[in-house]
């Protein structure tokens, strides 16, 4: 896609065309330093080309979606073949059954599946099923996990709760990760009222011994549905997800992100006795579960089939862990080289690394983080502080990243030691997505 005069004009007008100028808040201008490209024109492998005319090494990979890399030739060939015979029909396409069967065989605890276009749709569907199955109203979420859905049941629990009635907000309760007592306290405080626990198995912290299995046991003890959100861990930490890694048996699971390498697909899966409430072959009250015109678009389904085939064939998840281990070692060595161990941390798992930035006082600092992102961007990185690995990232890209990180740390250290670190920043400080006011 070439930048013509019309596109340039529209990019300048973007905030008058679209609220937030993007369709995902995490892609908005307030999430990136001012020198980041305002739009991306194309991508290939682990590189993207911005509307500013520059080429960037992509460490965002469209919010972890591109597990194989942008414009994977095999996936696109499968999609193009499907386009020629149709993308959507009044009755199901056979690929719906093929992919359903594949996922049921592959994923632990999945006995039936339902497809959708957005992760938020399937997590909300899981909550609806849990409420119908238990006859209860409260939902318990992990306070440390940042995002489950754009729907009211979750957004009402954040500070960005405008437009959501208090009655809805009251139906969602929070517990703390690695704190089994906080989970049981909720069950005791709201006896026979909690429909489900929804959480990720892991984000950045290792689970304490017995914590995850403990949550699972408490759900069984108190009659709640255990929902595991595998949007990121699924097909990234392991081909069979975190449920396989930690030996968990959730009642319902949700998947998305890199399942179809950028094509729009999310999956709700789980036990038949719960899932079939959304079907038409039972005598119980029918759950209007997921009914989406585009939910089973054949192009996305064949993309998922091919993506899973490639991941299994090439052992892509093993590559994530090996590359991540190398990246962690390199980052930590450079941080030590600059004497910044007290101010910059590398956290998370090798397959999904994050960096944390602190000021001179040792407090987590949006300003210092933005300075670091700015400097990485200046050196050709599309970077938000995490490393969403893909199969297309190689040793060359890791070496390129280490050089950029090394140089950026030099600027970071100068800013840290300065009496006025803001002078090192051009533009505004990056903000959190969830905030009361802009």
Secondary structure as UniProt FT lines:
FT   HELIX           5..12
FT   HELIX           14..17
FT   HELIX           19..21
FT   HELIX           25..27
FT   HELIX           29..31
FT   TURN            34..35
FT   STRAND          40..45
FT   STRAND          47..50
FT   TURN            51..52
FT   STRAND          55..58
FT   HELIX           61..64
FT   HELIX           73..83
FT   TURN            84..85
FT   HELIX           94..106
FT   TURN            108..109
FT   STRAND          112..116
FT   HELIX           119..134
FT   STRAND          138..142
FT   TURN            143..144
FT   HELIX           152..155
FT   TURN            156..157
FT   TURN            162..163
FT   HELIX           166..169
FT   TURN            170..171
FT   STRAND          172..175
FT   TURN            177..178
FT   HELIX           180..189
FT   TURN            190..193
FT   STRAND          194..199
FT   TURN            209..210
FT   HELIX           211..222
FT   STRAND          225..229
FT   TURN            231..233
FT   TURN            235..237
FT   TURN            239..240
FT   HELIX           241..245
FT   TURN            246..247
FT   STRAND          252..255
FT   HELIX           257..260
FT   TURN            261..262
FT   STRAND          266..270
FT   HELIX           272..275
FT   HELIX           276..278
FT   TURN            293..296
FT   HELIX           298..314
FT   HELIX           316..337
FT   TURN            338..339
FT   TURN            341..343
FT   STRAND          344..349
FT   TURN            350..351
FT   STRAND          352..358
FT   TURN            360..361
FT   HELIX           366..378
FT   TURN            379..380
FT   STRAND          381..382
FT   STRAND          386..387
FT   TURN            391..392
FT   HELIX           395..417
FT   HELIX           421..424
//
